[in-house]
């Protein structure tokens, strides 16, 4: 037996009977020779980490646009926090930690610049609509490796597609990532909002902090512990914890996500994204070469949406400035 086969044997011996076993994966769209060292889920994780889309996450907004401090979350740090939370829960439940990690690391690969404001802008402009979770799958299947895609397993793609809304993932590992995404963002967004002076820690409703915890660490521990203790054939919290989580989410939505101070720059996002969208629709040859084949095979609108969605915040602003902002005249 090689190392991969030993790992797969250990999965069958150690993991819960509810876990997704790599040896029973529904596989890839294109069959590949197995690796002697790594299981297919481990290979998926590695492909995601080494992708260009993953590297770009470090310069994409989480909540606060173009923050000057180094300590605000980006899409990359958010992704790592989701992965850590999801792996902790998966390990405690004896589920497949490799699958969980791969889904978590890939769940936001298709996210736009400027956070959800950028996502809404592209959705409004593209006739076919746009959702970052669908784009994440498209990145994995179509856009990475110059159009070849990463050829990930069904279970990883399914978890990425269903990590945020609508139908839940087919595996418990995918459901853990969805729950962990919510646990991560609600707590780190509070942390960032306090750092930005948008809210103070004292403004958090007392009944919520008494139930879930006064600090970020306490709240995450409470929520993850509830998930671990109450999950069996499904991934869930106990009713009381879920109630206070929902209340915390409602508070955050009103106090931060709709806060005019926190969102003051978002009014500019639509103008930037719309300007880029219209320009590249008119001049698709100005996009980088890999998008020209998409333009020819799927149409300019699809190619432009892919191109803009892949931009970082800084790159989008730079491209927009180069197109629309006059340069200083040098003598």
C-alpha positions in Angstrom: 0.0 0.0 0.0 1.2 3.5 -0.8 0.8 6.5 1.5 -2.4 7.6 -0.1 -4.0 4.2 0.3 -2.9 4.0 3.9 -4.5 7.4 4.5 -7.7 6.2 2.9 -7.7 3.1 5.0 -7.2 5.2 8.1 -10.2 7.4 7.1 -12.4 4.3 7.0 -11.2 3.2 10.4 -11.2 6.6 12.2 -13.9 8.8 10.7 -17.6 8.8 11.5 -19.9 6.8 9.3 -21.4 10.1 8.3 -18.1 11.4 7.0 -17.4 11.8 3.3 -14.6 9.3 2.5 -12.2 10.2 -0.2 -12.1 6.6 -1.4 -15.9 6.9 -2.1 -15.7 10.3 -3.8 -17.9 10.9 -6.8 -14.7 11.9 -8.5 -13.6 14.5 -11.1 -15.2 15.4 -14.4 -11.9 14.4 -16.0 -10.3 11.3 -14.6 -6.7 11.5 -13.4 -4.1 9.1 -12.2 -4.1 8.9 -8.4 -1.3 10.5 -6.4 0.8 8.1 -4.4 1.1 10.6 -1.5 -2.1 12.6 -1.3 -5.8 11.8 -1.4 -8.0 13.5 -3.9 -9.3 16.0 -1.3 -5.8 16.8 -0.2 -4.9 17.5 -3.9 -7.9 19.7 -4.2 -6.8 21.7 -1.2 -3.3 22.1 -2.7 -4.6 23.2 -6.1 -6.7 25.9 -4.5 -3.9 27.2 -2.4 -1.6 27.4 -5.4 -4.2 29.1 -7.6 -3.9 32.7 -8.8 -7.5 33.4 -7.5 -6.5 32.4 -4.0 -3.5 34.8 -4.0 -5.7 37.7 -5.2 -7.9 37.3 -2.1 -5.3 39.2 0.0 -6.2 42.4 -1.9 -10.0 42.0 -1.9 -12.3 43.8 0.5 -14.2 42.0 3.3 -16.4 44.8 4.7 -14.4 48.0 4.8 -13.2 49.3 1.5 -9.6 50.3 1.1 -8.8 50.3 4.9 -5.5 52.0 5.8 -4.8 49.9 8.8 -3.1 46.5 8.3 -5.4 44.8 10.8 -8.7 44.8 8.9 -9.8 41.6 7.4 -9.5 40.9 3.7 -11.1 38.0 1.8 -7.9 36.0 2.4 -7.8 36.4 6.2 -11.6 35.7 6.2 -11.0 32.5 4.3 -8.3 31.4 6.7 -10.5 32.1 9.7 -13.4 30.1 8.1 -11.0 27.2 7.4 -9.7 27.2 11.0 -13.2 27.2 12.5 -14.5 24.5 10.0 -11.5 22.2 10.6 -12.0 22.4 14.4 -15.6 21.4 14.1 -14.9 18.7 11.5 -12.2 17.2 13.6 -14.4 17.1 16.7 -17.2 15.5 14.8 -14.8 13.0 13.1 -15.7 14.2 9.7 -13.3 14.6 6.8 -11.0 17.4 7.7 -9.2 17.5 4.3 -12.5 17.9 2.4 -13.7 20.5 4.9 -10.4 22.5 4.5 -10.6 22.4 0.7 -14.1 23.7 0.6 -13.3 26.4 3.1 -10.2 27.6 1.2 -12.1 27.7 -2.1 -15.4 29.1 -1.0 -14.7 32.8 -2.0 -12.4 32.3 -5.0 -14.9 34.0 -7.2 -15.6 37.0 -5.0 -15.5 40.4 -6.6 -13.5 43.4 -5.7 -15.2 45.8 -3.2 -16.9 43.0 -1.3 -20.7 42.5 -1.7 -21.0 45.9 -3.2 -19.0 44.8 -6.1 -21.0 41.6 -6.4 -24.3 43.6 -6.4 -22.9 45.9 -9.1 -22.0 43.1 -11.5 -25.3 41.4 -10.8 -27.1 44.5 -11.8 -25.1 44.9 -15.0 -24.9 41.4 -16.3 -28.0 40.1 -18.0 -27.4 36.6 -16.8 -27.0 37.7 -13.1 -24.0 37.2 -10.9 -23.5 35.4 -7.6 -20.0 35.0 -6.0 -20.6 31.4 -5.0 -21.4 30.4 -8.6 -18.4 32.4 -9.8 -16.2 30.5 -7.3 -17.2 27.3 -9.0 -16.6 28.9 -12.4 -13.1 29.9 -11.3 -12.4 26.3 -10.3 -13.9 24.7 -13.4 -13.2 27.3 -16.1 -11.0 30.2 -15.4 -7.9 28.9 -13.5 -4.9 27.5 -15.4 -5.7 29.5 -18.6 -9.1 28.0 -19.1 -8.3 24.4 -18.1 -9.7 24.8 -14.6 -8.5 22.9 -11.5 -10.6 19.8 -12.1 -11.7 19.5 -8.5 -13.8 16.6 -7.1 -17.6 16.8 -7.0 -17.7 17.1 -3.2 -15.4 20.2 -3.1 -17.3 21.9 -5.9 -20.6 21.1 -4.3 -19.5 22.5 -1.0 -18.2 25.7 -2.6 -21.4 26.2 -4.6 -23.7 25.8 -1.5 -21.6 27.7 1.1 -23.9 30.7 1.5 -27.6 30.4 0.5 -30.2 28.2 -1.1 -29.8 24.4 -1.1 -27.4 23.0 1.5 -24.3 21.0 0.4 -24.5 17.3 -0.2 -21.9 16.5 2.5 -21.8 17.3 6.2 -18.3 18.8 5.5 -19.9 21.3 3.1 -22.5 22.2 5.7 -19.9 22.8 8.3 -18.2 25.3 6.0 -21.4 27.1 5.5 -22.0 27.3 9.2 -18.3 28.3 9.8 -18.5 31.1 7.3 -21.4 32.6 9.2 -19.6 32.2 12.6 -16.4 33.7 11.2 -17.8 36.8 9.5 -20.3 37.8 12.1 -17.5 37.9 14.7 -14.7 39.4 12.7 -17.0 42.0 11.2 -17.8 43.1 14.8 -14.1 43.2 15.6 -13.4 45.3 12.5 -16.3 47.6 13.1 -15.1 48.3 16.7 -11.6 48.9 15.4 -13.0 51.4 12.8 -15.0 53.2 15.5 -18.3 52.4 13.7 -19.6 50.8 16.9 -18.2 50.2 20.4 -18.0 46.9 22.2 -20.4 48.3 24.8 -23.1 48.7 22.2 -23.5 45.0 21.7 -26.8 44.0 23.3 -26.2 42.7 26.8 -28.5 39.7 26.5 -26.5 38.6 23.5 -23.1 39.0 25.1 -24.3 37.2 28.2 -25.5 34.3 26.1 -22.7 34.1 23.6 -19.7 35.8 25.2 -18.3 39.3 25.6 -15.2 38.8 23.4 -14.8 37.4 19.8 -13.0 34.3 21.1 -15.7 33.6 23.7 -18.5 33.9 21.1 -16.7 31.7 18.5 -16.1 29.1 21.2 -19.8 29.2 22.2 -21.0 28.9 18.7 -18.6 26.1 17.6 -19.2 24.2 20.8 -22.9 24.3 20.2 -22.5 23.0 16.6 -20.3 20.1 17.8 -22.6 19.1 20.6 -25.8 19.3 18.6 -24.8 18.0 15.1 -25.5 14.4 14.1 -27.2 13.7 10.7 -27.2 17.5 10.2 -25.1 20.4 11.2 -26.9 22.7 13.6 -26.8 24.7 16.9 -29.1 24.3 19.8 -32.2 26.5 19.6 -31.2 28.9 22.3 -27.7 29.6 20.8 -29.2 29.9 17.3 -31.7 32.4 18.6 -28.9 34.7 20.0 -26.8 34.2 16.9 -29.8 35.4 14.8 -30.2 38.4 17.1 -26.5 39.2 16.8 -26.7 39.0 13.0 -29.7 41.4 13.0 -27.8 43.8 15.3 -24.8 43.7 13.0 -26.9 44.2 9.9 -28.4 47.4 11.2 -25.4 48.7 13.1 -22.6 47.9 10.6 -23.8 46.6 7.2 -26.3 49.5 6.8 -24.2 52.0 8.7 -23.7 55.2 6.5 -20.2 55.7 8.0 -19.0 52.1 7.3 -20.6 52.1 3.8 -19.9 55.7 2.8 -17.4 54.6 0.0 -19.7 52.0 -1.4 -21.7 54.6 -3.4 -18.6 54.9 -5.6 -18.3 51.2 -6.3 -21.2 51.1 -8.8 -19.7 53.9 -10.8 -16.3 52.2 -10.9 -17.7 48.8 -11.8 -20.2 50.2 -14.3 -17.5 52.3 -16.0 -15.3 49.2 -16.3 -18.1 47.0 -17.6 -19.2 49.5 -20.3 -15.7 50.2 -21.4 -14.6 46.5 -21.8 -17.9 45.6 -23.5 -17.1 48.2 -26.1 -13.4 47.4 -26.2 -13.1 43.7 -25.3 -9.6 43.5 -26.9 -8.3 45.7 -24.1 -8.8 42.8 -21.6 -5.9 40.5 -20.9 -5.5 37.7 -23.5 -6.9 34.8 -21.6 -10.4 36.5 -21.6 -10.5 36.8 -25.4 -11.3 33.1 -25.8 -14.2 33.4 -23.3 -15.3 36.4 -25.4 -15.3 34.4 -28.6 -16.9 31.2 -27.1 -19.4 32.7 -24.5 -19.8 36.3 -25.5 -18.2 39.6 -24.4 -20.6 40.1 -21.5 -19.5 36.8 -19.9 -15.9 37.6 -20.4 -16.2 41.1 -19.0 -18.0 39.9 -15.9 -15.2 37.3 -15.4 -12.5 39.8 -15.9 -13.9 42.4 -13.4 -14.8 39.8 -10.8 -11.2 38.6 -10.8 -9.8 42.0 -10.1 -8.5 43.1 -6.7 -9.8 46.4 -5.3 -6.5 48.2 -6.1 -6.3 46.9 -9.6 -9.9 47.8 -10.4 -9.3 51.4 -9.2 -6.0 51.6 -11.2 -7.6 50.3 -14.4 -10.6 52.7 -14.0 -8.2 55.6 -13.4 -6.1 54.7 -16.4 -9.3 54.7 -18.6 -11.2 57.7 -17.2 -8.9 60.0 -15.2 -6.7 62.4 -17.3 -3.0 62.0 -16.6 -0.9 65.0 -15.6 0.8 66.7 -18.5 4.6 66.4 -18.3 6.8 69.0 -20.0 
